[in-house]
Amino acid sequence: MHKDDQALIFELTKPGRVGYSLPEMDVPELDLNELLPEGFLREEEPELPEVSELDIMRHYTALSRRNHGVDSGFYPLGSCTMKYNPKINENVARFNGFAHIHPLQDESSVQGALELMYDLQEHLIEITGMDEVTLQPAAGAHGEWTGLMMIRAYHEANGDTKRTKVVVPDSAHGTNPASATVAGFETITVKSDENGLVDLEDLRSVVGEDTAALMLTNPNTLGLFEENILEMAEIVHAAGGKLYYDGANLNAVLSKARPGDMGFDVVHLNLHKTFTGPHGGGGPGSGPVGVKADLIPFLPKPIVAKRGDEFVLDYDRPQSIGRVKPYYGNFGINVRAYTYIRTMGPDGLKAVTEYAVLNANYMMRRLQEFYDLPFDRHCKHEFVLSGRRQKKLGVRTLDIAKRLLDFGYHPPTIYFPLNVEECIMIEPTETESKETLDAFIDAMIQIAKEAEENPEIVQEAPHTTVIGRLDETTAARKPILRYQKQ
Ligand SMILES: *Cc1c(COP(=O)(O)O)cnc(C)c1O
């Protein structure tokens, strides 16, 4: 790697050097002091890097080479579905008629875009077994909050105001209790049993007339299918509560089972996971929410509807919880998901599920000899291992994750779900070949052997990356907001 690749952009700075060329200004310069309220104008120039266009290109190219993405290598991050995002999605999202329209355009001039949204809603209704869908929420957690606000509005419309609690299993994704809290509910945790499934006795004991909803995902966050889902639905419904399905990862049930048929009243999907929207790095997501008939009046407005041959934005929804996002959701991600659904077709989507589940079970069975398997039963699209055997040798799960970087892999999700000690959560996805899975398994086996024979190599990993082990807690808690010259 060239020396300059290592330098910070601030270290490449040469005063006066510029990376842009703008035409001479041919309009009068504005006095910012007149435009901005007093006190808002900075007193000193910002200390921005001064570099040439070539410097900045090389800087970002170098950064991109240090990065890890699905297009550069295997990325088995559990509960994140880092599958391949087909490039045809990008082509379609860049069509002029999709990329260059404005949300304030008259409906008659964007009929194609509205038809796509309507069709996508219809596909998602079919896939989830729900009665109506909104495309507005911008991501999974936003969908959760939207769904809970609808459940809240539903209970309130029935004069049922004592329902202040949302029940969430201890294996749930962290966003579930967070969304419940933001929606104004109190979270009640329900335990998992020794098989990793929701403990039915515990569920019965916490559900009652103050229950607004049970939030659940199936398969659950351990990658296990909740076999008693119909009984659980009955317990919650008998108490007057609603069932919320966290459908962020639909890879395990797509075209095989539907939340609507399992008794769920509300579901959100992460189009940026299962339906191949690019994600990671905080890019735009899309978290549509589907509901059963009795919750339709509370959906955010507008909904895309069809009147005769025309597609319209329906704002006439007096009981709606209102808008949850400016305009109509992250349209570009919805175009990508629509392209994916249409190019895969029903048989393709079924194959997604079959390969996602097969790949996860294949890896789990090949690795169980080398790592502890807390739940020895068939998994769905992901599975968890425990690094407790390696911990006894002084090697933590964090060390194993860091060592995987030396083999060129993005590590799996670690220390989540919380109810498994030294948890390692692996989601291979359906888009990886057997050769890739085998190579990753070999790396995991080698690391298990190193933990026994040469633990330092794991404890001190990574050895081959540009930067060694970071203090991630400090990096998150005390970010450096401004470069300071040494
Ligand atoms: C990713 C995920 C979420 C959150 O989705 P975001 O789009 O990141 O807000 C919620 N639940 C589960 C199970 C997930 O995997």
The ligand as an SDF file (V2000), in Angstrom:
LIG
                    3D

 15 15  0  0  0  0  0  0  0  0999 V2000
  -32.5810   -5.4720   11.4600 C   0  0  0  0  0  0  0  0  0  0  0  0
  -33.6670   -5.8250   12.3890 C   0  0  0  0  0  0  0  0  0  0  0  0
  -34.5000   -4.8340   12.9240 C   0  0  0  0  0  0  0  0  0  0  0  0
  -34.2680   -3.3500   12.7300 C   0  0  0  0  0  0  0  0  0  0  0  0
  -34.3100   -2.9330   11.4120 O   0  0  0  0  0  0  0  0  0  0  0  0
  -33.6740   -1.5120   10.9970 P   0  0  0  0  0  0  0  0  0  0  0  0
  -34.0110   -1.3660    9.5490 O   0  0  0  0  0  0  0  0  0  0  0  0
  -32.2170   -1.6170   11.2590 O   0  0  0  0  0  0  0  0  0  0  0  0
  -34.3260   -0.4570   11.8330 O   0  0  0  0  0  0  0  0  0  0  0  0
  -35.5340   -5.2520   13.7230 C   0  0  0  0  0  0  0  0  0  0  0  0
  -35.7320   -6.5470   14.0140 N   0  0  0  0  0  0  0  0  0  0  0  0
  -34.9380   -7.5260   13.5270 C   0  0  0  0  0  0  0  0  0  0  0  0
  -35.2070   -8.9550   13.8850 C   0  0  0  0  0  0  0  0  0  0  0  0
  -33.8750   -7.2020   12.7000 C   0  0  0  0  0  0  0  0  0  0  0  0
  -33.0790   -8.1530   12.2370 O   0  0  0  0  0  0  0  0  0  0  0  0
  1  2  1  0
  2  3  1  0
  2 14  2  0
  3  4  1  0
  3 10  2  0
  4  5  1  0
  5  6  1  0
  6  7  2  0
  6  8  1  0
  6  9  1  0
 10 11  1  0
 11 12  2  0
 12 13  1  0
 12 14  1  0
 14 15  1  0
M  END
$$$$
